[in-house]
Structure formats: structure tokens, C-alpha cells
Amino acid sequence: MDEDILYHLDLGTKTHNLPAMFGDVKFVCVRGSSNRMKAFEDMQDICTGTDRYCMYKTGPVLSINHGMGIPSISIMLHELIKLLYYAKCYDVTIIRIGTSGGIGIEPGSIVITDTAVDSFFKPQFEQIILDTVVTQNTELDKELAEELLKCSKEVPDFPTLIGHTMCTYDFYEGQGRLDGALCSFSNEKKLDYLQRAYKTGIRNIEMESSVFAAMCGLCGLKAAVVCVTLLNRLECDQINLPREVLLEYQQHPQKLISIFIKKRLGRYNPK
Amino acid sequence: MDEDILYHLDLGTKTHNLPAMFGDVKFVCVRGSSNRMKAFEDMQDICTGTDRYCMYKTGPVLSINHGMGIPSISIMLHELIKLLYYAKCYDVTIIRIGTSGGIGIEPGSIVITDTAVDSFFKPQFEQIILDTVVTQNTELDKELAEELLKCSKEVPDFPTLIGHTMCTYDFYEGQGRLDGALCSFSNEKKLDYLQRAYKTGIRNIEMESSVFAAMCGLCGLKAAVVCVTLLNRLECDQINLPREVLLEYQQHPQKLISIFIKKRLGRYNPK
């Protein structure tokens, strides 16, 4: 192509010098919400001409939000991966930092995902390409997960564990919630489902990890998913934490990733 | 439930007087992007405590953005439908105003959806509930579509038609684009797929209509999907319109809906 327009990022190969802007990127942090991102880094948004996504850069660390759900994060990943390619970046580590519902673990815990699984507990992502269903691998980088778990020893305030993460297309019925506008099953069916999920090693549920693992795997990016749990789904469906607790929980994965990046850059000074 | 927290809207039945705030709502306009919404109505965002969604109200018209993709719009719809229920709203018409890729029609045209179809051209939405796949109906309100088509005669600047809309989970490979970070098929396969789609009556492709049609249908809301097409996918994959043309095209469905609402309210004065 003569020119490639990264439409949803409002960037392009002719309008922007991508190697100069992004060539030194070594870490990409992706998050659902843009507010949470601004709280993390007080910077100028790079994607100024669109409100689809926001992007901030601090030295070798690029932060982008991805909205909610598989389709939204997949659009961002396609354009981000093209951006990293055009910018001639190499040795890039990409981490999704998010919130999730926990299963059988204490709210505020962090789950580092080893494998993303679908609603049927299968370690795969089904991608529809033209009218064919293609099954993709959803394993994440094992060494990176272990390195992150090691970093978590530096933050004793909250438990961190490695486990499977279930990735769904729906927040309500698709995650066994009884409190949506529609609900077609009983509390017993819900608990049976979540307990079966727990038995297969699933420790949290969110909505982006499977396509994230699949695409990063196919494109050779070392990837991790690090999510805090906001509730224990065996106990409730509603997120009714006081705002200050919610904000504090959302800081947990950011604290961990901050230590990880500082260690990698040789700039970590434990207090 | 004693209290229902509409988490992603930052509203709740105990913290907000929903009947007083929303009881008079008769029209809900839903859009992907919040910027486009602000351009339409210069108002105070109601969902102040979250950046997941923005919401604006002008008399009986409520506007909300839904992000990109089926999961993102479905979270919003669950919470919006609960909100309308708690606020005791009745006779509500809900319209998704969006952008899309056209098939075999001139860019800038408006497609009013009669039925949303999936990637296999089937008029259905497959919802995963616990570990069961449930098939839901995706037909939209026929009378409302005809009423909107009639309103389009008042705006002769751009062609408007009724057709099927294909709803996909992915913007790149899932819509037969060759320009994503990954592509596993040829231009011939792409064109064959899009031409077969055209032959079944599909005139545009977007990423939210199927779950929107299914949920609104199940909850008894009269619903329409009105999208402008930004390109003809039989000719290209990239959205490379000059910014002013893009902004003008995005106004097309808004102009149509504005006439529709004014007519319904008996306030339409053709110039």
C-alpha cells in the first residue's frame, strides 16, 4: 500500500513519522477505560482527531485504551500492531491491565492469566473469517507471567496468582449474572456454571483476553493479561464497592506493572 | 433487589431519582462515538462518574454512546433498558445512528436496516448464555423503517434505502478487509464473499445491529438502525475520505433522525 491510514487511531503512514514517534517503544499497556489511563500518566493524547481511542507515551512506555469487548480491542490491536511494524519497533512486551469478576477469590486480588478460555472453558478463540470459523490459540507467555508473579512479591498489600481467565462476549447473561435486563436461568444454574468454571482452573472473567492472546501470539508479541477482581462472582453479581475502594482496587495492577517496567529498565528502587 | 446499581452508567435506583430524571423520555438515540454525540447536543453529560459511556438528555430525547462492537453495546442496552423500566417510561422508540461500510452503494448513502444478519448471512443473533447457544430474532420494526424512509424524502441531498445489514465481530478479517495486521485470504475470496452478501440483500456492514435488534425485540422497544456508508467495500477497504467529507457524511443520519423526531412531536417546519 502506498499509504496506510490507521483510521480508529487517527494516524497514518503519510501524515505521521511513525518511526520517529514510536520507534523506541518497548512496553505497551492497554486498558479498557481512558480515564483510568489519564490517572496513570498525565500526558497529551496522541489520537487527538478521534474519540475512539486515546494514546499516551512516556519514553518507552505506550498506553492505549481499548474500550469494552473483543471487537473493540481487536480493532485497536490491528492498528497498534501495524503501527509497531511501521515504527520498526522490536522486543515489545504488551500487557493488558484491567478489571474483572473473580471466581472463588478475594476481591482486590490480581489474576495473571496463563491461558484465556471461552464460555465453554475451552482454551481457544473462534475467529470468523469470511464465512469460516478459524480456531486460534489463547495461551499467553509463560515466562512473562512468572516474571510478573515474582514482581508481585514486592507489593504485599494484595494477593496475586496465576490462573485461567474466561473471556465472554456479554457482561450479563454471558457471565451468568442474574441482574441484567434479561435473565433466562436460575441462581442454581448460575452457581453450577461458575463452580464448574472454578474446577477447570478459571479464576476470573473478563471480555478481552482471548482475542488479545490470539492476536499477540500470531504477531509474535510477548503478552500478559493482569486483572484485578472487583467482586467474587460466587457471592454476588453487582459491583457495589464504595468509590474509593473501587479506585484503590483499580490501582493494584498498575502498581504491579509499574514495578515490572522499572525492574526491566533497571530503575527499580524498593522503598 | 433492594438497590440496583447501573454500574457502567454510574447511576443507581437509590442514588438517583430515575423517574424524575428520565420519566418523560420517548426517543433514545444511540451512537458509537461520544464526540459525534456532543456535536449533536451541547449538554451536560449525565454519566459523570464513568468514562465508559456518555449520556445527554434534551426534553424527551435521550442520547447515549455505545462504543464499538456487540459486547460494548449490549452492556449499555442492559443498563439502559433497566433505566427505562425504573423510570416508568412507555412508548419509547430507540434508534441506533451509526457509520458503516456499504456494499454496492454510493458512499454517503443511508441504509435503514430491515433485518440484521450475521457473518453467514443468517437473520439471527447467537447469544451464549451459560454454556448454551441461544438463537435470537434480529428483525427490526417494519413500520418504523418505512416511516424513516418517508422522512428521508425531505432530505434530497443523499440517497436512503432499506436493506439488510451484516453485523460482524471484527472490523478487519471479519469484514473481508485485506488491510489488517493479519490477513489470511485473497482479494478474489474477499470479493466473492462481499458479492454473495450483496445478492442476499445486504447493503452495509457494521458491528452492533444484531444484538441491538435482538435485545430491543425481546424487551418490546420499537427499534431502528440508521447508518451512513463511508465507502463501497466492493471498491476499497480503507476509509480515506477527507475529514470534512467524513464529518459531513456522519451528519446524514442525524439530519434524518432530527426530521423524524420533529415530525413525531408535531414540530417539523420544512424550509
Chai-1 contact restraints between the chains, C-beta under 6 A:
chainA,res_idxA,chainB,res_idxB,connection_type,confidence,min_distance_angstrom,max_distance_angstrom,comment,restraint_id
A,I5,B,Q238,contact,1.0,0.0,6.0,A-B,restraint_1
A,I5,B,N240,contact,1.0,0.0,6.0,A-B,restraint_2
A,Y7,B,I239,contact,1.0,0.0,6.0,A-B,restraint_3
A,S33,B,D51,contact,1.0,0.0,6.0,A-B,restraint_4
A,S34,B,D51,contact,1.0,0.0,6.0,A-B,restraint_5
A,N35,B,D51,contact,1.0,0.0,6.0,A-B,restraint_6
A,D51,B,S33,contact,1.0,0.0,6.0,A-B,restraint_7
A,D51,B,S34,contact,1.0,0.0,6.0,A-B,restraint_8
A,D51,B,N35,contact,1.0,0.0,6.0,A-B,restraint_9
A,G67,B,G67,contact,1.0,0.0,6.0,A-B,restraint_10
A,G67,B,M68,contact,1.0,0.0,6.0,A-B,restraint_11
A,G67,B,S72,contact,1.0,0.0,6.0,A-B,restraint_12
A,M68,B,G67,contact,1.0,0.0,6.0,A-B,restraint_13
A,M68,B,P71,contact,1.0,0.0,6.0,A-B,restraint_14
A,M68,B,S72,contact,1.0,0.0,6.0,A-B,restraint_15
A,G69,B,G69,contact,1.0,0.0,6.0,A-B,restraint_16
A,G69,B,P71,contact,1.0,0.0,6.0,A-B,restraint_17
A,G69,B,S72,contact,1.0,0.0,6.0,A-B,restraint_18
A,P71,B,M68,contact,1.0,0.0,6.0,A-B,restraint_19
A,P71,B,G69,contact,1.0,0.0,6.0,A-B,restraint_20
A,P71,B,Y169,contact,1.0,0.0,6.0,A-B,restraint_21
A,P71,B,M207,contact,1.0,0.0,6.0,A-B,restraint_22
A,S72,B,G67,contact,1.0,0.0,6.0,A-B,restraint_23
A,S72,B,M68,contact,1.0,0.0,6.0,A-B,restraint_24
A,S72,B,G69,contact,1.0,0.0,6.0,A-B,restraint_25
A,S72,B,S72,contact,1.0,0.0,6.0,A-B,restraint_26
A,S74,B,D170,contact,1.0,0.0,6.0,A-B,restraint_27
A,I75,B,F171,contact,1.0,0.0,6.0,A-B,restraint_28
A,H78,B,Y172,contact,1.0,0.0,6.0,A-B,restraint_29
A,H78,B,G180,contact,1.0,0.0,6.0,A-B,restraint_30
A,H78,B,A181,contact,1.0,0.0,6.0,A-B,restraint_31
A,I81,B,A181,contact,1.0,0.0,6.0,A-B,restraint_32
A,K82,B,A181,contact,1.0,0.0,6.0,A-B,restraint_33
A,S119,B,I128,contact,1.0,0.0,6.0,A-B,restraint_34
A,S119,B,D131,contact,1.0,0.0,6.0,A-B,restraint_35
A,F120,B,D131,contact,1.0,0.0,6.0,A-B,restraint_36
A,I128,B,S119,contact,1.0,0.0,6.0,A-B,restraint_37
A,I128,B,G174,contact,1.0,0.0,6.0,A-B,restraint_38
A,I129,B,E173,contact,1.0,0.0,6.0,A-B,restraint_39
A,L130,B,G176,contact,1.0,0.0,6.0,A-B,restraint_40
A,L130,B,Y193,contact,1.0,0.0,6.0,A-B,restraint_41
A,D131,B,S119,contact,1.0,0.0,6.0,A-B,restraint_42
A,D131,B,F120,contact,1.0,0.0,6.0,A-B,restraint_43
A,Y169,B,P71,contact,1.0,0.0,6.0,A-B,restraint_44
A,D170,B,S74,contact,1.0,0.0,6.0,A-B,restraint_45
A,F171,B,I75,contact,1.0,0.0,6.0,A-B,restraint_46
A,Y172,B,H78,contact,1.0,0.0,6.0,A-B,restraint_47
A,E173,B,I129,contact,1.0,0.0,6.0,A-B,restraint_48
A,G174,B,I128,contact,1.0,0.0,6.0,A-B,restraint_49
A,G176,B,L130,contact,1.0,0.0,6.0,A-B,restraint_50
A,G180,B,H78,contact,1.0,0.0,6.0,A-B,restraint_51
A,A181,B,H78,contact,1.0,0.0,6.0,A-B,restraint_52
A,A181,B,I81,contact,1.0,0.0,6.0,A-B,restraint_53
A,A181,B,K82,contact,1.0,0.0,6.0,A-B,restraint_54
A,L182,B,L218,contact,1.0,0.0,6.0,A-B,restraint_55
A,Y193,B,L130,contact,1.0,0.0,6.0,A-B,restraint_56
A,M207,B,P71,contact,1.0,0.0,6.0,A-B,restraint_57
A,L218,B,L182,contact,1.0,0.0,6.0,A-B,restraint_58
A,Q238,B,I5,contact,1.0,0.0,6.0,A-B,restraint_59
A,I239,B,Y7,contact,1.0,0.0,6.0,A-B,restraint_60
A,N240,B,I5,contact,1.0,0.0,6.0,A-B,restraint_61
